[in-house]
Amino acid sequence: MTLHLLNSLPGPVALVLGSGGLNAAAQAGMLGPLAGWQPDIIVGASGGALTASCLATAGDVAAGAVLSAEAWRQVADSKLVQIGWTTMAGAVTGRENGRRTKAWRALFESLFDAAELADNGTQALVATNLSTGQPHLFTHGPIVPALMAAAAFPAVASAVELDDEVLVDGSFTASLPVLQAVGLGARSVVALDTGRAQIAGESTAPKRWYDVVMASVRHQVAANAAHDVATAAAHLPIVILSTADPFRVMWHDIPDRIAAGETAGRDQLAALKSRWTSIHEPGVYTAADEVRLDRRLTGVVR
């Protein structure tokens, strides 16, 4: 049984859900093959914070997969993620950001209502504190305001002010928040990584200025994630399931990304099972080429 491999991980085990823009929708599909397994800790940042919120609200992975798929479909239907020239111009003045922020809050409230993070510190959403340049963890309290901060990507939603500090999307400081999971007591990690680029040669280099900016941000975010993974993997086992980011995911692509995530999760878990009967030792355990061939992880990939 494939899930036996995950059950062999040293506990407490954290499920970490990372960034990836709209490609984070793939996490909803990746949860499908994990149904029947339950993590002890859940941590999410950016798009992964939405998936983490679904898991925290649903109570188990199977129900979380269903709610997460519905949440991402509602995102697609809302078309809030469309960013054109009008949106960019409005973001400069703040008018468009304010409108979108209200719409995001309404969407999140329809999904999560008054649901709260667990009081025992086993669920966390991660934002970026612009005042300190450090990650900011929400570990208790209502989900909606925490999610508004953890997924507040510039030009998509407004920054959140909290106690005289400014919070934005968690991807800028903890795009794959494995270190935050360790800080919450995790002794092993299962990470759903949707922020990695496809292997060189499989995608076209961006040329338009906006695409160049977003590609630069994406690569910097991926570099930060690799650094944090390497740091944590030196001390504990990390299983990474990955759905590579094809770079430009549009709102109408979300159902396809969910399906791609389910396929990737199922195939990669099966590949890991064929090689390992149990996982105990520190290191990165993955069957995804975009992770396995990452030179920044040389020495920790097993």
N, C-alpha and C positions, 0 to 999 in steps of 0.2 A: 504493500500500500504506500503510495507516494507520500501521504501526509505523515507516515511513520518517521520519515526523515526529519521533518520539522519538529515532531514530538521528541526527537532525540536531542534537540538543542538544549544547552544548559539554561535553566530558568533563573530569574524571570526573563522571558523572551519579549522583545519589543517588535512591533510592526511599525516600520517607518515609511511614511508616504511623502515623497519629494515633490519638487516643482516640475515644470515642464510646459507651462502655458496651457494651451488647449490640449496638448498631448497628454496632460495629466488625466484626461478623461479615460485613457487606456487603463488606468488603475481600477476602474469599475469592472472591467473585464478580467483583469488579473486577479481580482478577489474571488472570482468564480471557482477556479481550481483549488482555492484555499478553504472552501466551505467545509466545515467539520473540524477545522483547526481553530484554536482560540489563543490569541496573544495575551500576555499579562499586561503589556504597556502599549499604548497607541500614541504616536507622535506624527503630526503633519505640518507641512509648511507650504505656503502659496497654494497652487492647485491641489496639492496633497492635503491641505487643511480642510478643503471641502470634503474629500473622501474620508478623512479622519473624523470629521463631524458626523458624517453618515454612520460610520461604525460606532461612534460614541452614542448616537441616538438610537440605533437599531438594537444594540446589545450583543450581537454576534456577527461573525463574518458572513454567513449566508444571507441574513437579512440586510446586513450592511451593503452587500454587493447589489442587492435589488434596489435599495434606496439610493445608492450611489449612481447607478445607471439612470434612475429616474431623475436625480438631481442634474446630472450632466445633460440629459435630454432637455430638461427645462432651460438650462443655460443655452442650448442650441436654439430652442424655440424662441427664446427671448431676444436673440440677436444682440445682446448687450456686448458681446465680445467682438463685434464688428468695429474695426478701427480704421476709418478713412480720413481724408483730408479735413472734412468738417469736424470730425471728432478731435483730431489733433489741434485744429485751430481753437475749438472750444475749450480744450484742456489748458491752453495757454491763458485764457481769461478766467478759467475756473467754472464757467457756466455749464459746460458739458459734463465736467466731472461731477458737479453737484447733482445734476439730473440722473446720471448713471448711478451714483452712489445711493440715491433714494430707491432706484429701481432694484439694485442689488440687495438692499436691505429688505425690500418687500419680498423678493424671491426667497431669500434665506429664511425670513420669518414664516413664509408659507411651508417651507420644508422642515424647520426645526422648532418653530413656535417658541416655547419657553424652556426647551431642553437645556440642561446644564452639563458641564464636564464633571466627571467623577470627583468627589471630595477627597479621595485617597491619593491623589497625585499620580494616577496611572494613565491619565489622558492629558495630552498637551497640544496646543496649537502654537506655532512659532511665528512671530512677526520680527521685523527689523526696527530697532530703535535708532532713529536718525540723530537723536541727541547724543547718544553714546557710541554709535557704530557697532552695537552688540545685539545679539539675538534677545528677544523679549518673549518669555514663555507665559502663556495663559494656561494655568493648571487647575483652575476651578472657576465657578461662576457660569453665567449664561453663554451659550455657544455663539449666538448671532453676533454680538459685539466683538468677541474674540476673532471670529472668522472674518469680520469686516476689516480688521487690522492685518491678520495673517495673510490675506489674499488681496491687499490693496496695492495692486501694481499700477504705477504711474500711467496716466492717460486712460486707464480702464476704470479706476475708482479713486476717490480722494484719500489722502493720508488721514489717519485717525489721531486726534489729540487726546492724550490720557495723562493726567497728573502733570501738566505742563511739558510733556514730552511728545514727540511726533513719531508715530509708528507707520511703517509701510510693509509691503510684501516681504515675507520671510525668506524668499529665495536669495536676497542680497547678502545675507549672513549665514544662512543655514539651509541651503537648497536641498540637501538630503540630510535631515537632522539626526544623524546617528549619534553624534556626541551629546546632543540633548537627551537622547534616549538612555545613553550610558549614565548621564547625570541623574536620571530618574531611577537608576538602579538596575538597568538591563545588564544581563550577563551574556546575552547573545541577541542578534538582530536579524530580522527578515526585512529587507528593504525593497520597495517597489520604486524603481528608478525610471522615470519617464522624461528626464531632462537631457539625456545624452544624444549627441548627434549620430546620425548613421555613419558607418565606416567610410573613411575618405574614398572618393571615387564613386560612391553611390548617390551623391546628391550634387546639385548644381550650385556653384558658388554665387552668393548674392551680389547684385550690382547696384540696385536702387538704394539711395541713401538710407531709407527707413529700414530696408532689409539688412543692410550692412550694420546699422546700429543694433538691431535685434540679434543678429548673428554674433556680434561682438559680446553682447550681454550674455547670450546663451553659453558661449565658450568660457567666459569668465565664471559663470555660475557652475558649469561643469567642472572647472578646475578646482573651485572651492569644495565641491562635493567630493572629488577624488582625494583631496588633501584630508578631509575629515574622515573619509572611509579608511584611508591608509593608516591614519592615527589610531582609530578605534580597532581596526583589524589586527594591529600588532598585539592586542591584549585579549581579544575575544572573537568568536566566529561570527561572520556576517554573510548571510545568504542574500544574493542580489538577483532579483528577477527584473528584467529590463525590456521595455518597449521603446525602441529608438525613435527619436523625434525626427520626422521627415522635413522639419524646418517650418514650413508654412501650413499649419493646420487651421482651416477655416471652420466657421460654425456648422456648416453643412457636413463636415467631415467627422463630426463627433461620433455618430453611430459606428462608422468604420473603425475609428480608433478604439472604441470599446471592444469591438470584435477582434481587432488585432491584439489587444491586451490579453483577451481570454486565450487566444491561440498561443501567444508567447509564454504566458504563465504555465499553461498545460505542458507545452513542449519542453520548456526549460526545467520544470520540476521533474519530468520524466528522464531527461538527460542527467540530471544530478543523481537521481535514484539509481541509474545504471552504473554510476561510478562510486557512490558512497552508500554504505549501509547505515551509517550514523555520523553525526557531525559534533565534534567536541572541541577540537583544537582551534586556536586563533587563526585567522586568515579570511580571505574572501573566497566564497564558494559561488560560482556562477557558470552558466552555460551560454551566456550572451556574449557574442563576439565584441560588441562595442564596449563591454566592460573588461572582458578577458584580455583584449589587446591594448588596453589603456596603459601606456608606458609609465604613467604616474602611479600605477598600482603594481609595478614590477617588484617582486619580492614578497608580496602578500597574497597574490592570487594562487590558489592551490589547485 
